[in-house]
């Protein structure tokens, strides 16, 4: 996957995952906030949503970000956006304090072809 993020953020981790996609971790340069992005080419968004609910997250609604309809879940550790774009499922986690960064990432994210 590719996406845009602010210049005061850095990628701190990147790996492939068992869902045929990638996991990427970002951190702001002040080490205050982190964002986690997971893509899956062989899972639908419902798998992510089921995992969130079983982990204690609660569905809080939907929001259109760019041209993507996101399901939003909230829990003790922040907010999670689940959506599908270009045939790939995505899960983006982070604290509410950096919601604007998360939304910009969602707008720019592209699945790997």
Buried (B, 14 or more C-beta within 10 A) or exposed (E): BEBEBBEEBEEEEEEEEEBBBBBBBBBBEEEEBBBBBBBBBEBEBEBBBEBBEEEEBEBEEEBEBBEBEBBBBBBEEBBBBBBBBEEBBBBBBBBEEBBEBBBBBBEEBEBEE
